[in-house]
Amino acid sequence: MSKAVFIQNPDSIYDDRPGEAYHFPRRYLGMVRETIGDWVVFYEGRRGLFGYTGVQKVERVEPDPKRSDHYYAILDRQSAWSFETIVPRASPSGQAYETSLRGLDGRPISGGAAVSAVRRLTDTEFAAIVQYGLTEIDGPDALPRSPEDVASAANKFSDEQTPFDAIDLNFSRTDVLASRKYRDPSFQRQVKAAYGSRCAISGLDLRNGGGRPEVQAAHIRPVAHGGPDLIQNGLALSGTLHWMFDRGLVSVAEDLSILVSHNKVPPETAARLIVPGQRLLLPENPRHRPHPEFLRFHRETIYGQINYK
């Protein structure tokens, strides 16, 4: 097994399916096969965010049935994790993270290996990129819920919440990347920041006496169903609406209108909880908006399917 960088630009000419599959030509087949079962880092060039954006594990490689000289790296969907901080090509000292991209002065080069769509990464290079990428978002809108808030919520909701702990990256990065203990608070911070801590269904921005937002981050496609820790798989919701969304009492239609299971939710209750117009409120950044496939999964698998008592 071997770690690698996969270049994946938002306007790629390849048939990439972010979070699901990476499309590549035959010349990279050997290197990609080496990554099966290991982690890869995704990178966007100048046409995107111009930095390393996240990590994911490679599950297997399959041939492209339509193009004999192309293949797909099938990704482990549940392992996807967006970096909280976009990692630039060079460290704060100006040295390129990837040794193969360093010029004589250590700074990133242009051309040559830099334009290769797949590049091997050493464990040391991978660790340095991950360490920077998991730097926590700062600011009140990104704070996860405190342990006291979690304990209080546990008395009201059946789903167990994960207390917040700062990430300790001094031990194995692979342990960190696979741990819900660290993934959950990171997902919370990223989704809250993307939505400005405003509930996407009610429109409310409620805060406690210390200014901490009361909104929570909900997975659209649940983790138990292979849902990834990506902002596009998250909604910022108030505690009540999070509970209702997880139990399929509300969902989101293809046109982003709010769906309500009226045989379980009285109309007068829905009218009080849902924003006028009954349409989902979206993040300002288009990159952070819910992916249609995650919303479709929730409609078809969760909405109206869970017996509520």
C-alpha positions as CSV (number, residue, x, y, z in Angstrom):
1,M,0.0,0.0,0.0
2,S,1.1,3.6,-0.6
3,K,-0.3,7.0,0.0
4,A,-0.7,9.5,-2.8
5,V,-2.0,12.8,-4.0
6,F,-4.9,12.9,-6.5
7,I,-5.5,16.1,-8.4
8,Q,-9.2,16.7,-8.6
9,N,-10.3,20.1,-10.0
10,P,-13.9,21.3,-9.9
11,D,-14.0,21.7,-13.7
12,S,-12.1,18.4,-14.4
13,I,-12.4,16.9,-17.9
14,Y,-12.5,13.5,-16.2
15,D,-15.6,11.7,-15.0
16,D,-14.8,12.3,-11.4
17,R,-17.6,11.7,-8.8
18,P,-16.3,13.4,-5.6
19,G,-16.6,11.2,-2.6
20,E,-17.3,8.2,-4.7
21,A,-14.9,7.7,-7.6
22,Y,-11.7,9.2,-9.1
23,H,-11.3,8.9,-12.9
24,F,-7.9,8.6,-14.4
25,P,-6.0,7.5,-17.5
26,R,-4.0,4.3,-17.9
27,R,-0.6,5.8,-17.3
28,Y,-1.4,6.2,-13.6
29,L,-2.8,2.7,-13.1
30,G,0.2,1.3,-11.4
31,M,0.5,4.1,-8.8
32,V,-3.3,4.1,-8.1
33,R,-3.3,0.4,-7.6
34,E,-0.6,0.9,-4.9
35,T,-3.0,3.1,-3.0
36,I,-5.7,0.4,-2.5
37,G,-6.5,0.2,1.2
38,D,-4.6,3.3,2.0
39,W,-5.2,7.1,2.2
40,V,-5.0,9.6,-0.6
41,V,-5.0,13.4,-0.3
42,F,-7.0,15.5,-2.8
43,Y,-5.5,18.6,-4.4
44,E,-7.1,21.4,-6.4
45,G,-5.0,23.6,-8.7
46,R,-5.4,27.2,-9.7
47,R,-8.8,26.5,-11.2
48,G,-10.0,25.4,-7.8
49,L,-8.9,26.2,-4.2
50,F,-5.2,25.9,-5.1
51,G,-4.3,23.5,-2.2
52,Y,-4.9,20.2,-0.5
53,T,-8.6,19.9,0.4
54,G,-9.2,16.5,2.1
55,V,-8.5,12.8,2.5
56,Q,-10.1,9.6,1.7
57,K,-9.3,5.9,1.4
58,V,-9.2,4.0,-1.9
59,E,-11.3,0.8,-1.9
60,R,-10.6,-0.7,-5.3
61,V,-9.8,0.1,-9.0
62,E,-12.2,-0.7,-11.8
63,P,-11.9,-0.3,-15.6
64,D,-14.0,2.4,-17.3
65,P,-16.6,0.4,-19.3
66,K,-16.8,3.2,-21.9
67,R,-13.1,4.1,-22.3
68,S,-10.6,1.2,-22.5
69,D,-7.7,3.5,-21.6
70,H,-9.3,4.9,-18.4
71,Y,-10.1,3.6,-14.9
72,Y,-11.9,4.5,-11.8
73,A,-10.5,4.5,-8.3
74,I,-13.5,3.5,-6.2
75,L,-13.4,5.4,-2.9
76,D,-14.4,4.4,0.6
77,R,-17.3,6.8,0.9
78,Q,-17.5,6.8,4.7
79,S,-13.8,7.6,5.1
80,A,-14.0,11.0,3.3
81,W,-13.0,14.0,5.4
82,S,-12.7,17.6,4.2
83,F,-9.9,19.5,5.7
84,E,-11.0,22.3,8.0
85,T,-8.2,24.5,6.6
86,I,-7.2,24.4,3.0
87,V,-3.5,23.4,2.9
88,P,-1.3,25.5,0.5
89,R,1.4,23.9,-1.6
90,A,4.1,25.1,0.8
91,S,4.4,25.1,4.6
92,P,4.5,28.3,6.6
93,S,8.3,28.3,6.1
94,G,7.9,28.3,2.4
95,Q,9.0,24.7,1.8
96,A,6.9,22.5,-0.5
97,Y,5.2,19.7,1.4
98,E,5.9,17.2,-1.4
99,T,9.7,16.6,-1.8
100,S,9.2,15.9,-5.5
101,L,7.9,19.4,-6.0
102,R,10.7,21.3,-4.3
103,G,13.1,23.5,-6.2
104,L,16.7,24.1,-5.3
105,D,15.5,26.6,-2.6
106,G,12.9,24.2,-1.3
107,R,10.0,26.2,-2.6
108,P,7.3,24.7,-4.9
109,I,8.1,24.3,-8.6
110,S,5.8,24.8,-11.5
111,G,5.5,22.3,-14.3
112,G,7.1,18.9,-14.3
113,A,5.9,16.6,-11.5
114,A,3.6,19.4,-10.3
115,V,1.2,18.7,-13.1
116,S,1.1,15.0,-12.6
117,A,-2.5,14.0,-11.7
118,V,-1.3,11.2,-9.3
119,R,1.8,11.6,-7.1
120,R,3.2,9.3,-4.4
121,L,3.3,10.6,-0.9
122,T,5.7,9.5,1.9
123,D,4.2,9.0,5.4
124,T,6.1,12.0,6.6
125,E,4.6,14.2,3.8
126,F,1.2,12.9,4.4
127,A,1.4,13.5,8.1
128,A,2.5,17.1,7.6
129,I,-0.4,17.9,5.2
130,V,-2.9,16.3,7.5
131,Q,-1.6,18.1,10.5
132,Y,-2.1,21.4,8.7
133,G,-5.4,20.5,7.2
134,L,-7.0,19.5,10.5
135,T,-6.2,22.8,12.1
136,E,-9.5,23.7,13.7
137,I,-11.7,26.5,12.3
138,D,-11.7,29.4,14.8
139,G,-14.6,31.7,15.6
140,P,-18.0,31.4,17.5
141,D,-19.9,30.0,14.5
142,A,-17.6,27.0,14.3
143,L,-17.5,25.9,17.9
144,P,-18.8,22.4,18.6
145,R,-21.2,21.9,21.5
146,S,-19.6,21.8,24.9
147,P,-19.6,18.7,27.0
148,E,-22.2,20.3,29.3
149,D,-24.5,20.9,26.2
150,V,-23.9,17.3,25.1
151,A,-24.9,15.9,28.5
152,S,-28.0,18.0,28.6
153,A,-29.0,16.9,25.1
154,A,-28.5,13.3,25.9
155,N,-31.4,13.6,28.4
156,K,-33.7,14.7,25.5
157,F,-32.6,12.7,22.5
158,S,-31.8,9.1,22.1
159,D,-28.8,9.5,19.8
160,E,-25.5,9.6,21.8
161,Q,-23.5,12.7,21.1
162,T,-19.7,12.7,21.0
163,P,-18.0,15.1,23.5
164,F,-15.4,17.5,22.1
165,D,-11.7,16.8,22.6
166,A,-8.9,18.7,20.9
167,I,-7.1,16.6,18.3
168,D,-3.9,15.1,19.4
169,L,-1.9,14.6,16.2
170,N,1.2,13.2,18.0
171,F,0.0,9.7,17.5
172,S,-0.9,7.8,14.3
173,R,-2.7,10.0,11.8
174,T,-4.5,7.0,10.5
175,D,-6.0,6.5,14.0
176,V,-7.2,10.1,14.0
177,L,-8.6,9.9,10.5
178,A,-10.7,6.8,11.4
179,S,-11.9,8.1,14.7
180,R,-15.4,9.4,15.3
181,K,-14.1,11.1,18.4
182,Y,-12.2,13.6,16.1
183,R,-14.4,13.5,13.0
184,D,-17.6,14.5,14.7
185,P,-16.4,17.8,16.2
186,S,-14.6,18.7,13.0
187,F,-17.8,18.0,11.0
188,Q,-19.8,20.1,13.4
189,R,-17.4,23.1,13.1
190,Q,-17.3,23.0,9.3
191,V,-21.1,22.7,8.8
192,K,-21.9,25.4,11.4
193,A,-19.4,27.8,9.8
194,A,-20.7,27.1,6.3
195,Y,-24.3,28.0,7.4
196,G,-23.3,30.9,9.6
197,S,-24.9,28.9,12.5
198,R,-28.3,29.5,11.1
199,C,-30.8,26.6,10.9
200,A,-31.3,25.7,7.3
201,I,-35.0,24.8,7.8
202,S,-36.3,27.3,10.5
203,G,-33.9,30.2,9.6
204,L,-33.3,30.8,13.3
205,D,-29.9,31.8,14.6
206,L,-30.2,31.1,18.3
207,R,-27.3,31.6,20.7
208,N,-26.7,31.0,24.4
209,G,-25.6,33.7,26.8
210,G,-22.0,33.3,25.8
211,G,-22.7,33.8,22.1
212,R,-22.3,30.1,21.3
213,P,-24.7,28.9,18.5
214,E,-27.3,26.4,19.5
215,V,-27.5,25.0,16.0
216,Q,-26.2,21.4,15.3
217,A,-24.7,19.7,12.3
218,A,-26.8,16.9,10.9
219,H,-25.5,14.3,8.4
220,I,-27.9,14.1,5.4
221,R,-26.8,10.6,4.5
222,P,-26.2,9.1,8.0
223,V,-22.8,7.7,9.0
224,A,-24.5,4.4,9.7
225,H,-25.5,4.3,6.0
226,G,-22.0,5.2,4.7
227,G,-22.5,9.0,4.8
228,P,-19.2,10.9,4.6
229,D,-18.0,13.8,6.8
230,L,-18.2,16.4,4.0
231,I,-19.9,19.8,4.3
232,Q,-22.0,18.8,1.2
233,N,-23.4,15.9,3.4
234,G,-24.4,18.3,6.2
235,L,-27.2,20.6,7.3
236,A,-27.1,23.1,10.1
237,L,-30.3,22.4,12.1
238,S,-31.8,23.4,15.5
239,G,-32.0,20.6,18.0
240,T,-35.7,19.9,17.3
241,L,-35.3,19.9,13.6
242,H,-32.2,17.7,13.7
243,W,-34.1,15.2,15.7
244,M,-37.0,15.3,13.2
245,F,-34.7,15.1,10.2
246,D,-32.9,12.1,11.6
247,R,-36.2,10.3,12.1
248,G,-37.6,11.0,8.7
249,L,-40.3,13.5,9.8
250,V,-38.9,16.2,7.5
251,S,-36.8,16.0,4.3
252,V,-35.8,18.1,1.3
253,A,-37.3,17.8,-2.2
254,E,-35.3,17.9,-5.4
255,D,-36.3,21.6,-5.8
256,L,-35.1,22.3,-2.2
257,S,-38.6,22.7,-0.8
258,I,-39.1,21.2,2.7
259,L,-41.0,18.0,2.9
260,V,-43.1,17.2,6.0
261,S,-44.6,13.9,7.0
262,H,-48.0,15.4,7.8
263,N,-49.4,12.2,9.1
264,K,-46.9,12.4,11.9
265,V,-46.3,16.2,12.2
266,P,-49.4,18.4,12.7
267,P,-49.6,21.3,10.2
268,E,-49.6,23.9,12.9
269,T,-46.4,22.5,14.3
270,A,-44.7,22.5,10.9
271,A,-45.9,26.1,10.4
272,R,-44.1,27.2,13.6
273,L,-40.9,25.3,12.8
274,I,-40.3,25.9,9.1
275,V,-39.1,29.1,7.5
276,P,-41.8,31.0,5.5
277,G,-41.8,29.8,1.9
278,Q,-40.7,26.3,3.1
279,R,-37.5,26.2,1.1
280,L,-34.1,25.1,2.4
281,L,-31.7,28.0,3.3
282,L,-28.4,27.4,1.6
283,P,-24.8,28.4,2.5
284,E,-23.4,31.4,0.7
285,N,-20.5,29.4,-0.8
286,P,-21.9,27.1,-3.6
287,R,-19.3,24.5,-2.8
288,H,-20.8,23.9,0.6
289,R,-24.4,23.4,-0.6
290,P,-26.0,19.9,-0.1
291,H,-25.2,17.4,-2.8
292,P,-28.4,16.3,-4.6
293,E,-27.4,12.6,-4.2
294,F,-27.2,12.9,-0.5
295,L,-30.6,14.6,-0.4
296,R,-32.1,11.9,-2.7
297,F,-30.8,9.2,-0.4
298,H,-32.5,10.8,2.6
299,R,-35.8,11.2,0.8
300,E,-35.7,7.6,-0.5
301,T,-34.3,5.8,2.6
302,I,-35.0,7.9,5.7
303,Y,-38.0,10.2,5.0
304,G,-41.2,8.6,6.2
305,Q,-39.5,5.2,6.7
306,I,-38.9,5.2,10.4
307,N,-41.7,4.3,12.8
308,Y,-42.0,7.2,15.2
309,K,-43.6,6.6,18.6
